[in-house]
Amino acid sequence: MSLRDEYDLIIYVSPEGIDIEDNGVRTVDADYRSKIDHTIREMLNEYKHKNLLTVKGTTEERIATIISHIS
């Protein structure tokens, strides 16, 4: 059973435009980050959802995009 259709909205947060932050927890390996992002995008393409929102840009732009979509 797929839970995909149980969600009203799926938000994909693109790493595009955001620098990798060395906060002592996250990896700073750009290749690893790219591979993970590629895998996520492949899954999103394979298990298409009727309401997928992709957000990019600064943190403020991302928040504004999400708020405008759900308001």
Backbone as CSV, one residue per row, in Angstrom:
resi,resn,N_x,N_y,N_z,CA_x,CA_y,CA_z,C_x,C_y,C_z
1,MET,0.840,-1.181,0.000,0.000,0.000,0.000,0.887,1.248,0.000
2,SER,0.552,2.191,-0.852,1.308,3.436,-0.937,0.640,4.516,-0.102
3,LEU,1.436,5.205,0.669,0.898,6.301,1.475,0.931,7.630,0.721
4,ARG,1.482,7.619,-0.485,1.639,8.838,-1.275,0.347,9.641,-1.357
5,ASP,-0.759,8.974,-1.615,-2.025,9.677,-1.804,-2.659,10.153,-0.501
6,GLU,-2.063,9.801,0.611,-2.566,10.254,1.907,-2.136,11.689,2.216
7,TYR,-1.174,12.207,1.457,-0.652,13.549,1.689,-1.341,14.561,0.783
8,ASP,-1.708,15.701,1.340,-2.304,16.777,0.551,-1.240,17.508,-0.262
9,LEU,-0.049,17.591,0.260,1.017,18.357,-0.361,2.358,17.729,-0.025
10,ILE,3.212,17.624,-1.021,4.594,17.200,-0.798,5.480,18.362,-1.206
11,ILE,6.388,18.736,-0.325,7.283,19.862,-0.584,8.695,19.325,-0.776
12,TYR,9.234,19.609,-1.957,10.627,19.270,-2.241,11.444,20.536,-2.057
13,VAL,12.403,20.489,-1.152,13.263,21.636,-0.874,14.581,21.423,-1.603
14,SER,14.762,22.174,-2.667,15.964,22.050,-3.479,17.169,22.638,-2.745
15,PRO,18.317,21.982,-2.841,19.522,22.557,-2.249,20.119,23.668,-3.114
16,GLU,19.554,23.848,-4.296,20.064,24.853,-5.240,20.070,26.241,-4.599
17,GLY,21.214,26.903,-4.680,21.324,28.266,-4.167,21.641,28.381,-2.692
18,ILE,21.785,27.265,-2.016,22.083,27.287,-0.578,23.466,26.679,-0.353
19,ASP,24.320,27.426,0.281,25.660,26.925,0.595,25.574,25.839,1.656
20,ILE,26.518,24.913,1.588,26.594,23.872,2.602,27.146,24.498,3.876
21,GLU,26.431,24.285,4.959,26.804,24.870,6.245,27.550,23.842,7.089
22,ASP,28.715,24.204,7.540,29.484,23.321,8.417,29.078,23.622,9.854
23,ASN,28.053,22.903,10.310,27.549,23.140,11.661,27.952,22.044,12.638
24,GLY,28.878,21.185,12.192,29.335,20.117,13.060,28.450,18.890,13.031
25,VAL,27.307,18.965,12.366,26.381,17.836,12.282,26.244,17.378,10.833
26,ARG,25.957,18.316,9.950,25.774,17.997,8.532,27.109,17.703,7.870
27,THR,27.038,16.859,6.839,28.225,16.627,6.029,28.450,17.846,5.131
28,VAL,29.699,18.118,4.842,30.021,19.235,3.953,30.496,18.714,2.597
29,ASP,30.248,17.454,2.328,30.636,16.813,1.082,29.613,17.141,-0.009
30,ALA,29.993,17.999,-0.954,29.083,18.448,-2.010,28.662,17.294,-2.923
31,ASP,29.566,16.353,-3.189,29.213,15.208,-4.033,28.147,14.344,-3.363
32,TYR,28.299,14.110,-2.085,27.308,13.344,-1.325,25.954,14.050,-1.365
33,ARG,25.971,15.349,-1.142,24.737,16.134,-1.176,24.067,16.016,-2.546
34,SER,24.843,16.085,-3.600,24.295,15.970,-4.960,23.690,14.592,-5.205
35,LYS,24.354,13.554,-4.715,23.836,12.191,-4.883,22.517,12.005,-4.137
36,ILE,22.450,12.524,-2.934,21.214,12.426,-2.154,20.094,13.187,-2.857
37,ASP,20.383,14.391,-3.328,19.378,15.182,-4.036,18.918,14.463,-5.300
38,HIS,19.838,13.877,-6.027,19.491,13.138,-7.237,18.545,11.985,-6.904
39,THR,18.840,11.260,-5.839,18.000,10.137,-5.414,16.600,10.617,-5.038
40,ILE,16.520,11.717,-4.324,15.214,12.270,-3.938,14.422,12.656,-5.179
41,ARG,15.057,13.337,-6.136,14.360,13.746,-7.359,13.908,12.540,-8.179
42,GLU,14.718,11.500,-8.218,14.311,10.272,-8.917,13.063,9.669,-8.281
43,MET,13.044,9.627,-6.961,11.880,9.087,-6.254,10.640,9.934,-6.502
44,LEU,10.809,11.243,-6.496,9.672,12.124,-6.755,9.133,11.927,-8.168
45,ASN,10.022,11.687,-9.116,9.587,11.429,-10.491,8.903,10.071,-10.625
46,GLU,9.420,9.092,-9.918,8.847,7.747,-9.993,7.479,7.671,-9.321
47,TYR,7.358,8.290,-8.166,6.112,8.242,-7.398,5.436,9.603,-7.458
48,LYS,5.055,9.978,-8.644,4.478,11.307,-8.870,3.298,11.558,-7.934
49,HIS,3.243,12.772,-7.462,2.153,13.196,-6.581,1.407,14.322,-7.262
50,LYS,0.104,14.346,-7.068,-0.723,15.349,-7.743,-0.427,16.770,-7.280
51,ASN,0.174,16.921,-6.121,0.410,18.249,-5.585,1.824,18.336,-4.999
52,LEU,2.796,18.457,-5.900,4.195,18.565,-5.508,4.637,20.011,-5.659
53,LEU,5.178,20.560,-4.610,5.677,21.929,-4.617,7.193,21.882,-4.476
54,THR,7.884,22.513,-5.425,9.336,22.621,-5.365,9.693,24.025,-4.913
55,VAL,10.517,24.129,-3.881,10.933,25.443,-3.396,12.435,25.601,-3.565
56,LYS,12.823,26.802,-3.974,14.227,27.155,-4.187,14.443,28.561,-3.668
57,GLY,15.701,28.978,-3.642,16.023,30.348,-3.280,16.508,30.471,-1.851
58,THR,16.478,31.702,-1.387,16.893,31.976,-0.008,15.875,31.382,0.958
59,THR,16.238,31.341,2.215,15.298,30.841,3.218,14.009,31.642,3.189
60,GLU,14.127,32.949,3.085,12.949,33.810,3.055,12.086,33.527,1.829
61,GLU,12.718,33.314,0.663,11.969,33.005,-0.562,11.270,31.655,-0.448
62,ARG,11.930,30.713,0.161,11.341,29.387,0.340,10.112,29.465,1.238
63,ILE,10.253,30.182,2.335,9.132,30.333,3.256,7.975,31.032,2.564
64,ALA,8.262,32.088,1.818,7.209,32.835,1.107,6.504,31.941,0.086
65,THR,7.257,31.110,-0.617,6.653,30.211,-1.595,5.701,29.236,-0.922
66,ILE,6.136,28.661,0.173,5.293,27.705,0.885,4.044,28.370,1.432
67,ILE,4.219,29.526,2.062,3.066,30.233,2.640,2.070,30.624,1.555
68,SER,2.580,31.113,0.417,1.662,31.516,-0.654,0.926,30.320,-1.229
69,HIS,1.545,29.156,-1.175,0.908,27.956,-1.723,-0.171,27.403,-0.786
70,ILE,0.024,27.539,0.501,-0.941,26.953,1.445,-1.977,27.954,1.953
71,SER,-1.788,29.202,1.609,-2.743,30.225,2.083,-3.981,30.274,1.227
